[in-house]
Amino acid sequence: MTTKQIDVSILGQSYRLACSPETETALLEAVARVDAEMTKIRANSNVRGQDRIAVMAALSLASELLRLQASVRHGESFPAEEIRRTMHQMNEQLGTVIQQYSVQ
């Protein structure tokens, strides 16, 4: 597996990260999410110090992940593949109905 180095910034601090070309986009999205969460915490709380802000952001993101996992387990959320499959079936059904009325 090929790895590359990318430079990112989180809360004004530069980091050099290693990733595969296939995971670069997801890693950059994660960096943006972490940066946004840390920026929000710094702006909206009395928490000071990047280490404390990072811990608070990690707790916030972990809590969000746990809520999402629980909602998936309880059937309140659908996995992306299930949504795609359902949308495909609905499009096929709509196509059939449209075709029936177009022939008449």
Secondary structure, DSSP 8 states (H G I E B T S, - for coil): ---EEEEEEETTEEEEEEE-GGGHHHHHHHHHHHHHHHHHHHHHSS--SHHHHHHHHHHHHHHHHHHHHHHHHTTSS--HHHHHHHHHHHHHHHHHHHHHHHH-
